[in-house]
Amino acid sequence: MARIDPNKLTLEERVVQINRVAKVVKGGRRFSFSAVVVVGDGAGHVGVGLGKAGEVPESIRKGVEDAKKNLIKVPLVGTTVPHEVRQQFGASTVLLKPASQGTGVIAGSSVRAVVEAAGIRDILSKSLGSTNPVNVTRATLEGLRSMRSAAELSQWRGKTLRSVIPGQPAPDAVGGEARDGR
């Protein structure tokens, strides 16, 4: 898969979590910071990064750089995702389900940051297992990366497919004429 150039996109960044870690040394405590950052253009491109440094602004800057290196393209159907996905990363599991128009983003703070940055406006989600923001954001990103649109699947399988999500505008059939898929 080709790498997405972050310079061609207008990316907005959002800090999900800042964590302070103390290392005890002979002279006292030494603090360092880690920041989980999400970047996205609100039109299907999103990335998650982790930055670590001795100062908060520096860790956020490093997190943004890391997130720009890990940009992905998310397939959208109207204002939601094409299908349900359950993704695990570490001890965290994230369930993402398509929702009808007007539902909004029903998600915890870590998942919400990722899906809103991607431009998804209607989605149902549930975080299962560990709620560590690092693992939850990575599980969400991997779940979005694993999604396939009806166009991709129809091309791959050589069949006529179309995505039917209740409450979402019906796209035209891919690879053939439109049929009612209910």
KEDRENLUM-887492 format. One record per residue (C-alpha): x, y, z. Coordinates in steps of 0.25 Angstrom, whole numbers, plus 5000, padded with zeros to 4 digits. Example, Ala and Ser with C-alpha at 12.3 -4.5 7.8 and 13.67 -1.06 7.14 Angstrom:
504949825031505549965029
//
This chain:
500050005000500650144996500950235007500150355009500850495008500450575020500850705013499750695003498650695014498150795024498350715037497750755050498450695063497850645076498550605088497850485094498750465107499950525113500650425123501750475133502750365137503650385149505050325150505650325164507150365164508150395175507850545174506250535174505250505163505450515148504150535140503950505126502650515118501950425107500850475098499850405090499450495078498450475067498450545054497450545043496850625032495350595035495250535021495650395022497150405026497650385040498850345048499250315063500650345069501350335082502450435086503350425098504250545103504750625115503750735113502250725109502250815096503450735091502750605094501450655086502350695074502950565074501550495075501050585063502250545055502050395058500550405055500850465041501750345038500650255041499450315033498450225027497250245017495850195024494750155014493450225017492050195014491250325015491650375029491950235035492850115033492550005023492449885033492649845047494049805052494649755065496149785066497049745077498349815081499049765093498049745104497049845098495949805089495149905081493749885074493349975063491949975057491350055046490150145050489050215043489050365040488850455052489350355062490650425065491950375070491650275082493050245087494050265099495050375098496150305092495350235081494550375079495850445076496250345065494850335058494550485058495950515053495650415041494350495038493350385043492150455048491250335051491850205058491550115070492750065078493149985090494449975097494649835103495749785112496849885116496550035115498050085113497950195103499150155096498650015092497150065090497550165080498550065073497449965073496450065067497450105056497749955053496249935052496050045042497249995034496549855033495249915027494949885012493949965004492949894995493749944983495049874988494349744991493549734978494849764970495649654979494549554978494049584964492549594968491549704969491449754983490849874989490849935003489449945010489450015023488050045029487950195031489050235021488950275007489050154997490250164988490150114974490449964972491949934969492249864956490849854951489449904952488749944965487949834972487149844985487949764995486949745006
//
